[in-house]
């Protein structure tokens, strides 16, 4: 089973402690118009 999660909380950098110092990530949820999910074709 796969999970897609949308969150409004800014996540830390890969070290798990620090945050992006350049303000490149938003602290607000993204504006999503639509999401399309389709099965993978050709997998066994």
N, C-alpha and C positions, 0 to 999 in steps of 0.2 A: 504494500500500500504506500502511495506517495502523498505528501502533504505540501500544500502551498499556503503560506502564511503571509498576510499583509499586516504590518504593524506601524504604529505612529511613533514609537519610541526609538530614538537614535541608538543604534547598536555600537558597542565599542570596537576599536580596531582589533586586528587578529590576536594581539597579545592579551585581550580580555580586560584590560585596565584603562587604557587611554582612549581618547576620542579624537576625531579628525580636527586638527588645529586650524584648518583653512576654511571651515564652514561650508564644506561641499555637500554635506548630508543635511537633509531637512529633518526637523523635529516633528513634522506634521505628516499625517497620512498622505499617500499619493492620491491624485485624482485619477480614478480609473473609469474609463468609459465602458469597457467591456473586457471580458476574459473568455477566450476560447480554449477548450480542452478537448483533445482528440486522442484516440488510441494510437499507439505506435504500430505501424504496419510492417510486417515482415519479421517480427521477432518470434522466436520459438520458445 
